[in-house]
Amino acid sequence: KHSAPSPHISAKVVAELAKANEIQAAVMLHPSAVTVDDIKEVKCPIAVLGAENDKTSPPELVKQFEQVLSSNTGIAHFVKIFPGVSHGWAVRYKSEDAGAVKSAEEALSDMIDWFNKNLK
């Protein structure tokens, strides 16, 4: 029986695939365990969607990711920090919370747009 990667390391798996040139495009939502050094080695278009209130990947770290990606002109990238949300907002939210639903739906829309733009 195989199990999915722990949600706490799934972005790390995406980073490793992006570094190994194994995928055409990547999206990380509220990443954890990903380092600036990982981002420096990314070889495919990547989007990073972060949360304003996130101890795991705080906005300061997500902004560092953006700086690294901006300096690597050969790699298309999109970085966005969602206001007022916490780590896991895109997958763990209360459906009766209209603001939470809106943020999760916006993240899904951004992800779909990114893949539509970057997958051939």
ZALOPA-245285 format. One line per field, with one value per atom (N, C-alpha, C, O, CB): x, y, z. Coordinates in Angstrom, 2 decimals. Atoms other than C-alpha are relative to their C-alpha. Glycine has a CB too. Layout:
! ZALOPA-245285
east	(X | ...)
north	(Y | ...)
up	(Z | ...)
END
This chain:
! ZALOPA-245285
east	(0.85 | 0.00 | 0.88 | 1.73 | -0.96 | -0.76 | 1.45 | -0.83 | -2.05 | 0.39 | 0.72 | 0.58 | 0.56 | 1.70 | 0.12 | -0.43 | 0.75 | 1.05 | 1.09 | -1.21 | -0.98 | 3.63 | -0.70 | -1.82 | 0.91 | 0.55 | 3.03 | -0.28 | 0.53 | 0.96 | 0.28 | 1.33 | 1.06 | 1.16 | -1.37 | -1.02 | 4.20 | 1.23 | 2.07 | 0.40 | -1.18 | 6.73 | -0.38 | 0.51 | 0.86 | 0.40 | 4.68 | 0.65 | 1.01 | -1.51 | -0.66 | 6.12 | 1.48 | 2.04 | -0.13 | -1.40 | 9.61 | 0.12 | 1.08 | 0.53 | 0.02 | 8.74 | -0.12 | 0.57 | -1.17 | 0.15 | 7.60 | 1.32 | 1.73 | -1.13 | -1.29 | 10.87 | 1.02 | 1.75 | 0.53 | -0.97 | 12.92 | -0.29 | 0.63 | 0.00 | 0.36 | 11.00 | 0.35 | 0.84 | -1.51 | -0.31 | 11.42 | 1.50 | 1.95 | -0.59 | -1.45 | 15.15 | 0.57 | 1.58 | 0.63 | -0.50 | 15.56 | -0.49 | -0.19 | -0.43 | 0.54 | 13.78 | -0.92 | -0.95 | 1.14 | 0.89 | 11.22 | -1.42 | -2.23 | -0.02 | 1.36 | 8.13 | 0.06 | 1.09 | -0.74 | 0.04 | 7.04 | -0.31 | 0.11 | -1.03 | 0.38 | 5.62 | -0.35 | -0.72 | -1.21 | 0.25 | 5.14 | -0.79 | -0.71 | 1.32 | 0.67 | 2.92 | 0.20 | 0.01 | -1.52 | -0.08 | 3.59 | -0.98 | -0.95 | 1.46 | 0.92 | 0.81 | 0.44 | 0.70 | -1.48 | -0.48 | 1.80 | 1.10 | 0.91 | -1.17 | -1.07 | 5.13 | 0.60 | 0.59 | 1.09 | -0.79 | 7.04 | 1.19 | 1.15 | -0.85 | -1.24 | 10.52 | 0.75 | 1.72 | -0.30 | -0.68 | 11.52 | 0.95 | 0.59 | -1.03 | -1.01 | 14.70 | 0.29 | -0.08 | 1.29 | -0.45 | 16.09 | 0.93 | 0.87 | 0.71 | -0.90 | 18.76 | -0.77 | -0.37 | 0.95 | 0.85 | 16.02 | -0.48 | -0.39 | -1.22 | 0.56 | 14.48 | 1.07 | 0.77 | -0.63 | -1.10 | 17.88 | 0.22 | 0.73 | 1.29 | -0.25 | 17.97 | -1.18 | -1.09 | 0.44 | 1.20 | 14.47 | 0.27 | 0.88 | -1.19 | -0.27 | 14.54 | -1.27 | -1.19 | 0.77 | 1.24 | 10.87 | -0.82 | -0.58 | -0.81 | 0.87 | 8.21 | -0.64 | -1.10 | -1.10 | 0.51 | 7.06 | -0.80 | -0.44 | 1.16 | 0.81 | 4.35 | 0.06 | 0.00 | -1.49 | -0.03 | 4.57 | -1.11 | -1.07 | 1.41 | 1.11 | 1.37 | 0.15 | 0.05 | -1.38 | -0.26 | 2.01 | -1.12 | -2.00 | 1.30 | 0.99 | -0.04 | 0.63 | 1.80 | -0.57 | -0.49 | 0.29 | 0.37 | 1.36 | -1.06 | -0.22 | 0.09 | 0.50 | -0.27 | -1.30 | -0.55 | 2.42 | 1.37 | 2.34 | 0.10 | -1.30 | 5.16 | 0.89 | 2.11 | -0.21 | -0.76 | 6.20 | 0.74 | 1.93 | -0.94 | -0.64 | 6.86 | -0.52 | -1.44 | -0.31 | 0.48 | 6.46 | 0.19 | 1.02 | 0.75 | -0.10 | 5.97 | 1.43 | 1.80 | -0.87 | -1.39 | 9.60 | 0.75 | 1.55 | 0.72 | -0.66 | 10.76 | -0.55 | 0.22 | -0.19 | 0.61 | 8.30 | 0.54 | 0.77 | -1.55 | -0.58 | 9.63 | 1.45 | 1.89 | -0.05 | -1.36 | 13.17 | -0.06 | 0.75 | 0.73 | 0.18 | 11.95 | -0.20 | 0.38 | -1.22 | 0.27 | 10.64 | 1.26 | 1.50 | -1.08 | -1.25 | 13.97 | 0.92 | 1.51 | 0.72 | -0.84 | 15.84 | -0.53 | 0.23 | 0.07 | 0.60 | 13.40 | 0.12 | 0.33 | -1.47 | -0.12 | 13.52 | 1.41 | 1.60 | -0.39 | -1.39 | 17.30 | 0.34 | 1.35 | 0.96 | -0.21 | 17.04 | -0.96 | -2.05 | -0.22 | 0.89 | 15.62 | -0.51 | -1.50 | 0.70 | 0.44 | 15.31 | -1.19 | -1.76 | 1.13 | 1.07 | 12.65 | -1.23 | -1.18 | 0.47 | 1.25 | 9.06 | -0.47 | -0.34 | -1.10 | 0.45 | 7.60 | -1.15 | -1.34 | 1.16 | 1.11 | 4.60 | 0.00 | -0.07 | -1.39 | -0.02 | 4.68 | -1.09 | -1.22 | 1.41 | 1.12 | 1.70 | -0.17 | -0.10 | -1.32 | 0.27 | 1.04 | -1.46 | -1.87 | 0.99 | 1.41 | -2.60 | -0.19 | 0.28 | -0.79 | 0.19 | -3.67 | -1.01 | -1.99 | -0.45 | 0.97 | -5.39 | -0.21 | -1.14 | -1.27 | 0.16 | -4.90 | 1.22 | 2.28 | -0.22 | -1.06 | -2.79 | 0.46 | -0.16 | -0.47 | -0.53 | -0.71 | -1.12 | -1.85 | 1.16 | 1.01 | -2.96 | -1.33 | -2.28 | -0.23 | 1.29 | -5.65 | -0.66 | -1.89 | 0.19 | 0.57 | -6.11 | -0.66 | -1.45 | 1.07 | 0.57 | -7.02 | -0.77 | -1.62 | 1.09 | 0.69 | -8.19 | -0.69 | -0.06 | 0.99 | 0.76 | -10.94 | -1.44 | -1.90 | 0.06 | 1.41 | -14.47 | -0.87 | -0.78 | -0.38 | 0.80 | -16.96 | -1.03 | -1.54 | -0.71 | 0.94 | -19.24 | 0.68 | 0.01 | -0.72 | -0.75 | -16.48 | 0.22 | 1.09 | 1.38 | -0.03 | -17.04 | 1.38 | 1.82 | -1.02 | -1.34 | -13.63 | 0.99 | 1.81 | 0.49 | -0.90 | -11.83 | -0.26 | 0.68 | -0.17 | 0.36 | -13.72 | 0.52 | 1.08 | -1.54 | -0.46 | -12.91 | 1.52 | 2.00 | -0.38 | -1.46 | -9.17 | 0.40 | 1.30 | 0.65 | -0.31 | -9.12 | -0.34 | 0.43 | -0.76 | 0.40 | -11.00 | 0.95 | 1.25 | -1.44 | -0.96 | -8.62 | 1.32 | 1.93 | 0.25 | -1.24 | -5.63 | -0.17 | 0.73 | 0.38 | 0.26 | -7.22 | 0.01 | 0.58 | -1.35 | 0.04 | -7.88 | 1.40 | 1.75 | -0.89 | -1.39 | -4.28 | 0.78 | 1.55 | 0.70 | -0.72 | -2.99 | -0.41 | 0.45 | -0.27 | 0.48 | -5.17 | 0.53 | 0.98 | -1.55 | -0.53 | -4.17 | 1.47 | 1.91 | -0.20 | -1.44 | -0.49 | 0.27 | 1.09 | 0.66 | -0.21 | -0.73 | -0.47 | 0.18 | -0.74 | 0.47 | -2.80 | 1.02 | 1.18 | -1.36 | -0.98 | -0.14 | 1.32 | 2.00 | 0.26 | -1.36 | 2.90 | 0.10 | 1.21 | 0.64 | -0.05 | 1.94 | -0.30 | -1.28 | -0.99 | 0.16 | 2.31 | -0.79 | -1.04 | 1.37)
north	(-1.19 | 0.00 | 1.24 | 1.40 | 0.01 | -1.25 | 3.35 | 1.13 | 1.14 | 0.34 | -1.16 | 6.55 | 1.26 | 1.29 | 0.06 | -1.30 | 10.13 | 0.59 | 0.27 | 0.97 | -0.66 | 12.26 | 0.77 | 1.25 | 0.95 | -0.80 | 13.94 | 1.40 | 1.96 | 0.04 | -1.36 | 17.29 | 1.00 | 2.09 | 0.45 | -0.92 | 18.82 | 0.02 | 0.92 | -0.38 | 0.00 | 17.87 | 0.01 | -0.09 | -1.20 | 0.11 | 17.89 | 1.09 | 0.82 | 0.08 | -1.05 | 21.25 | -0.34 | 0.00 | 1.37 | 0.42 | 19.82 | -0.98 | -0.92 | -0.65 | 0.94 | 17.00 | 0.76 | 0.44 | -1.02 | -0.83 | 19.59 | 0.70 | 0.75 | 1.05 | -0.68 | 21.49 | -0.97 | -0.61 | 0.59 | 0.97 | 18.34 | -0.37 | -0.51 | -1.27 | 0.30 | 17.52 | 1.17 | 0.98 | -0.33 | -1.19 | 21.10 | 0.18 | 0.64 | 1.24 | -0.09 | 21.00 | -1.05 | -0.82 | -0.15 | 1.11 | 17.69 | 0.08 | -0.79 | -1.32 | -0.17 | 19.00 | -1.15 | -1.57 | 0.13 | 1.14 | 16.19 | 0.43 | -0.40 | -0.87 | -0.48 | 18.37 | 1.25 | 1.93 | 0.29 | -1.16 | 21.10 | 1.30 | 2.37 | -0.23 | -1.18 | 23.49 | -0.43 | -1.58 | 0.76 | 0.33 | 23.67 | 1.10 | 2.27 | -0.23 | -0.94 | 25.32 | -0.50 | -1.68 | 0.15 | 0.30 | 25.42 | 0.89 | 2.11 | 0.19 | -0.76 | 26.47 | -0.18 | -1.29 | -0.46 | 0.00 | 27.39 | -1.05 | -2.03 | -0.27 | 1.01 | 25.57 | -0.14 | 0.79 | 0.36 | 0.21 | 24.03 | -0.86 | -1.61 | -0.67 | 0.75 | 22.51 | 0.39 | -0.27 | -1.48 | -0.46 | 24.43 | 1.13 | 2.03 | 0.47 | -1.00 | 26.50 | 0.92 | 0.63 | -0.69 | -0.91 | 29.42 | -0.75 | -0.54 | 1.24 | 0.78 | 27.02 | -0.91 | -1.10 | -0.84 | 0.80 | 24.74 | 0.86 | 0.46 | -0.59 | -0.88 | 27.67 | 0.42 | 0.59 | 1.25 | -0.38 | 28.63 | -1.05 | -0.72 | 0.20 | 1.09 | 25.25 | -0.37 | -1.28 | -1.20 | 0.32 | 25.26 | 0.21 | 1.20 | 0.88 | -0.04 | 24.56 | 0.11 | 0.07 | -1.23 | -0.11 | 24.92 | 1.17 | 1.65 | -1.32 | -1.07 | 27.63 | -0.38 | -1.51 | 0.32 | 0.32 | 27.86 | 1.16 | 2.33 | -0.34 | -0.97 | 29.64 | -0.36 | -1.53 | 0.03 | 0.20 | 30.09 | 0.86 | 2.08 | 0.36 | -0.70 | 31.00 | -0.16 | -1.27 | -0.54 | 0.03 | 31.92 | 0.64 | 1.30 | 0.68 | -0.55 | 32.90 | 1.11 | 1.04 | -1.10 | -1.11 | 36.15 | -0.45 | 0.01 | 1.11 | 0.47 | 34.33 | -1.43 | -2.37 | 0.11 | 1.35 | 31.39 | -0.08 | 0.52 | -0.37 | 0.18 | 30.40 | -0.97 | -0.90 | -0.50 | 1.01 | 27.52 | 0.61 | 0.36 | -1.11 | -0.74 | 29.67 | 1.43 | 1.80 | -0.67 | -1.38 | 33.28 | 0.85 | 0.53 | 0.66 | -0.87 | 36.07 | 0.44 | 0.58 | 1.23 | -0.41 | 37.13 | -1.06 | -0.72 | 0.25 | 1.09 | 33.72 | -0.08 | -0.24 | -1.35 | 0.03 | 33.72 | 1.15 | 0.98 | 0.09 | -1.14 | 37.18 | -0.30 | 0.14 | 1.28 | 0.41 | 35.73 | -0.93 | -0.82 | -0.72 | 0.88 | 33.01 | 0.85 | 0.58 | -0.96 | -0.86 | 35.76 | 0.71 | 0.82 | 1.02 | -0.68 | 37.63 | -0.95 | -0.56 | 0.54 | 0.99 | 34.46 | -0.29 | -0.33 | -1.30 | 0.30 | 33.66 | 1.18 | 0.99 | -0.39 | -1.19 | 37.25 | 0.15 | 0.68 | 1.25 | -0.12 | 37.07 | -1.08 | -0.98 | -0.07 | 1.07 | 33.88 | 0.24 | -0.31 | -1.43 | -0.48 | 35.44 | -1.10 | -0.89 | 1.04 | 1.08 | 32.11 | -0.77 | -1.58 | -0.94 | 0.78 | 30.79 | 0.88 | 1.86 | -0.63 | -0.72 | 32.04 | -0.28 | -1.40 | -0.42 | 0.20 | 32.59 | 0.94 | 1.97 | 0.22 | -0.79 | 33.94 | -0.21 | -1.35 | -0.41 | 0.10 | 34.70 | 0.91 | 2.07 | 0.39 | -0.77 | 35.85 | -0.38 | -1.55 | -0.25 | 0.23 | 36.25 | 0.39 | 1.52 | 0.83 | -0.22 | 35.91 | 0.63 | 0.09 | -1.31 | -0.69 | 38.37 | -0.70 | -1.28 | 1.43 | 0.45 | 37.28 | -1.49 | -1.93 | 0.61 | 1.46 | 33.54 | -0.63 | -0.01 | -0.60 | 0.73 | 30.92 | -1.19 | -1.53 | -0.46 | 1.19 | 27.92 | -1.02 | -1.34 | -0.62 | 1.01 | 25.38 | 0.57 | -0.18 | -0.83 | -0.63 | 27.92 | -0.56 | -0.55 | 1.47 | 0.43 | 26.46 | -1.38 | -1.74 | -0.01 | 1.35 | 22.98 | -0.21 | -1.10 | -1.03 | 0.16 | 23.40 | 1.31 | 2.26 | -0.41 | -1.21 | 25.98 | -0.39 | -1.47 | 1.02 | 0.22 | 26.25 | 0.49 | 1.65 | 0.73 | -0.35 | 26.21 | 1.08 | 1.73 | -1.24 | -1.07 | 28.57 | 1.36 | 2.38 | -0.35 | -1.26 | 31.21 | 0.53 | 0.05 | -0.21 | -0.51 | 33.23 | 0.51 | 0.30 | 1.13 | -0.51 | 34.92 | -1.13 | -1.05 | 0.88 | 1.15 | 31.60 | -0.71 | -1.10 | -0.99 | 0.64 | 30.08 | 0.83 | 0.28 | -0.18 | -0.89 | 33.11 | -0.12 | -0.17 | 1.47 | 0.12 | 32.84 | -1.34 | -1.41 | 0.18 | 1.33 | 29.10 | -0.08 | -0.63 | -1.10 | 0.01 | 29.57 | 0.84 | 0.48 | 0.51 | -0.84 | 32.36 | -0.74 | -0.65 | 1.32 | 0.80 | 30.09 | -1.07 | -1.29 | -0.66 | 1.02 | 27.33 | 0.62 | 0.06 | -0.70 | -0.70 | 29.81 | 0.39 | 0.22 | 1.25 | -0.37 | 31.09 | -1.23 | -1.17 | 0.65 | 1.23 | 27.51 | -0.49 | -0.84 | -1.09 | 0.45 | 26.54 | 0.91 | 0.43 | -0.04 | -0.95 | 29.72 | -0.26 | -0.24 | 1.44 | 0.24 | 28.97 | -1.23 | -1.21 | -0.15 | 1.22 | 25.43 | 0.17 | -0.32 | -1.17 | -0.23 | 26.51 | 0.81 | 0.58 | 0.72 | -0.86 | 29.10 | -0.73 | -0.45 | 1.25 | 0.57 | 26.88 | -1.46 | -1.97 | 0.17 | 1.38 | 23.34 | -0.02 | 0.58 | -0.91 | 0.04 | 22.58 | -1.24 | -1.46 | 0.01)
up	(0.00 | 0.00 | 0.00 | 0.88 | 1.22 | 0.08 | -1.05 | 0.61 | 0.51 | -1.47 | -0.54 | 0.72 | -0.63 | -1.08 | 1.55 | 0.54 | -0.47 | 0.93 | 2.11 | -0.16 | -0.88 | 0.79 | 1.10 | 0.92 | -0.82 | -1.08 | 4.10 | -0.51 | -1.26 | 1.21 | 0.47 | 3.50 | 0.45 | -0.10 | 0.50 | -0.50 | 5.44 | -0.89 | -0.76 | 1.40 | 0.88 | 2.77 | -1.47 | -2.33 | 0.29 | 1.40 | -0.42 | -0.87 | -2.01 | -0.12 | 0.79 | -1.55 | -0.22 | -1.26 | 0.71 | 0.15 | -0.97 | -1.17 | -1.94 | 1.31 | 1.13 | -3.39 | -1.32 | -2.28 | 0.15 | 1.20 | -5.95 | -0.32 | -1.48 | 0.19 | 0.21 | -5.46 | -0.58 | -1.51 | 1.32 | 0.51 | -6.01 | -1.45 | -2.25 | 0.87 | 1.39 | -9.20 | -0.92 | -2.03 | -0.12 | 0.80 | -10.44 | -0.18 | -1.23 | 0.66 | 0.09 | -9.70 | -0.95 | -1.61 | 1.39 | 0.82 | -11.53 | -1.44 | -2.26 | 0.61 | 1.35 | -14.62 | -0.39 | -1.55 | -1.01 | 0.22 | -14.27 | -0.35 | -0.77 | 1.24 | 0.26 | -14.71 | -0.86 | -0.92 | 1.34 | 0.91 | -17.15 | 0.73 | 0.30 | -1.08 | -0.76 | -14.56 | 1.42 | 1.66 | -0.67 | -1.40 | -10.80 | 0.68 | 0.31 | 0.73 | -0.88 | -8.23 | 1.43 | 1.71 | -0.34 | -1.43 | -4.49 | 0.72 | 0.57 | 0.55 | -0.84 | -2.15 | 1.45 | 1.89 | -0.21 | -1.39 | 1.41 | 0.20 | 0.92 | 0.97 | -0.06 | 1.02 | 1.39 | 2.19 | -0.98 | -1.21 | 3.88 | -0.38 | -1.36 | 1.14 | 0.20 | 4.08 | -1.27 | -1.64 | -0.05 | 1.20 | 0.94 | 0.39 | 1.15 | -1.09 | -0.35 | 1.14 | -1.19 | -2.33 | 0.46 | 1.06 | -0.82 | -0.95 | -2.16 | 0.59 | 0.85 | -2.09 | -0.95 | -2.10 | 0.85 | 0.89 | -3.45 | -1.17 | -2.33 | 0.77 | 1.02 | -5.33 | -1.01 | -2.19 | 0.66 | 0.91 | -6.78 | -1.10 | -2.17 | 0.80 | 0.95 | -8.56 | -0.88 | -1.69 | 0.75 | 0.77 | -10.05 | -1.49 | -1.89 | 0.46 | 1.44 | -13.80 | -0.85 | -2.07 | -0.41 | 0.78 | -14.80 | 0.52 | 1.63 | 0.07 | -0.48 | -14.58 | 1.34 | 1.52 | -1.05 | -1.33 | -10.97 | 0.57 | 0.43 | 0.94 | -0.73 | -9.02 | 1.48 | 1.84 | -0.52 | -1.45 | -5.25 | 0.60 | 0.50 | 0.61 | -0.62 | -3.41 | 1.50 | 2.03 | -0.51 | -1.43 | 0.20 | 0.80 | 0.26 | 0.31 | -0.92 | 3.23 | 0.83 | 1.20 | 0.92 | -0.81 | 5.15 | 1.42 | 1.98 | 0.07 | -1.37 | 8.51 | -0.03 | 0.14 | 0.85 | 0.16 | 8.10 | 0.66 | 0.19 | -1.49 | -0.68 | 10.53 | -0.76 | -0.65 | 1.44 | 0.74 | 8.25 | -1.18 | -1.38 | -0.49 | 1.10 | 5.19 | 0.06 | -0.68 | -1.40 | -0.19 | 6.30 | -1.27 | -2.13 | 1.17 | 1.18 | 3.74 | -0.30 | -1.47 | 0.19 | 0.23 | 4.24 | -0.81 | -1.69 | 1.35 | 0.73 | 2.99 | -1.42 | -2.38 | 0.74 | 1.33 | 0.09 | -0.85 | -2.05 | 0.11 | 0.73 | -0.88 | -0.41 | -1.47 | 0.87 | 0.38 | -0.84 | -1.22 | -2.14 | 1.19 | 1.17 | -3.22 | -1.26 | -2.30 | 0.21 | 1.15 | -5.50 | -0.47 | -1.67 | 0.35 | 0.37 | -5.41 | -0.77 | -1.78 | 1.25 | 0.67 | -6.37 | -1.39 | -2.36 | 0.84 | 1.30 | -9.16 | -0.96 | -2.16 | 0.17 | 0.84 | -10.45 | -0.55 | -1.64 | 0.79 | 0.45 | -10.69 | -1.02 | -1.72 | 1.19 | 0.97 | -12.77 | -1.17 | -1.21 | 0.64 | 1.05 | -15.93 | -0.93 | -1.64 | -0.81 | 0.88 | -17.73 | 0.52 | -0.21 | -0.23 | -0.61 | -15.36 | 0.22 | 0.97 | 1.34 | -0.22 | -15.58 | 1.42 | 1.92 | -1.04 | -1.38 | -12.13 | 0.33 | -0.31 | 0.98 | -0.51 | -10.27 | 1.51 | 1.97 | -0.67 | -1.46 | -6.55 | 0.54 | 0.13 | 0.58 | -0.55 | -4.53 | 1.47 | 1.84 | -0.80 | -1.43 | -0.81 | 0.25 | 0.00 | 0.93 | -0.25 | 0.17 | 1.37 | 2.37 | -0.11 | -1.28 | 2.88 | 0.90 | 0.43 | -0.25 | -0.99 | 6.07 | 0.12 | 0.79 | -0.28 | -0.08 | 5.61 | 0.67 | 0.79 | -1.41 | -0.69 | 7.39 | -0.83 | -1.84 | 1.38 | 0.66 | 6.34 | -0.21 | 0.73 | 0.83 | 0.30 | 4.63 | -0.46 | -0.68 | 1.20 | 0.31 | 3.69 | -1.26 | -1.35 | -0.16 | 1.27 | 0.20 | 0.08 | -0.79 | -1.07 | -0.12 | 1.43 | 1.30 | 1.37 | -0.10 | -1.28 | 5.03 | 0.35 | 0.83 | 1.14 | -0.31 | 5.44 | 0.31 | -0.05 | -1.19 | -0.34 | 6.77 | -1.16 | -1.56 | 1.33 | 1.17 | 3.91 | 0.30 | -0.61 | -0.53 | -0.35 | 5.85 | 0.13 | 0.31 | 1.30 | -0.08 | 5.98 | -1.42 | -2.14 | 0.75 | 1.38 | 2.80 | -0.40 | -1.53 | -0.16 | 0.30 | 3.03 | -0.25 | -1.16 | 1.13 | 0.16 | 3.43 | -1.32 | -2.02 | 1.18 | 1.27 | 0.51 | -1.17 | -2.12 | -0.11 | 1.08 | -1.67 | -0.19 | -1.33 | 0.32 | 0.10 | -0.87 | -0.59 | -1.43 | 1.38 | 0.53 | -1.56 | -1.49 | -2.28 | 0.78 | 1.41 | -4.84 | -0.85 | -1.99 | -0.16 | 0.72 | -5.86 | -0.21 | -1.28 | 0.77 | 0.13 | -5.18 | -1.08 | -1.89 | 1.36 | 1.02 | -7.28 | -1.39 | -2.32 | 0.27 | 1.29 | -10.10 | -0.45 | -1.62 | 0.10 | 0.34 | -9.97 | -0.45 | -1.41 | 1.21 | 0.34 | -10.07 | -1.39 | -2.20 | 1.06 | 1.31 | -13.03 | -1.11 | -2.15 | -0.03 | 0.99 | -14.90 | -0.28 | -1.43 | 0.48 | 0.14 | -14.25 | -0.86 | -1.77 | 1.38 | 0.77 | -15.57 | -1.45 | -2.37 | 0.66 | 1.37 | -18.59 | -0.80 | -2.00 | 0.01 | 0.68 | -19.43 | -0.27 | -1.26 | 0.82 | 0.07 | -18.88 | -0.39 | -0.58 | 1.29 | 0.47 | -19.86 | -1.49 | -1.95 | 0.78 | 1.46 | -23.54 | -0.40 | -1.58 | -0.72)
END
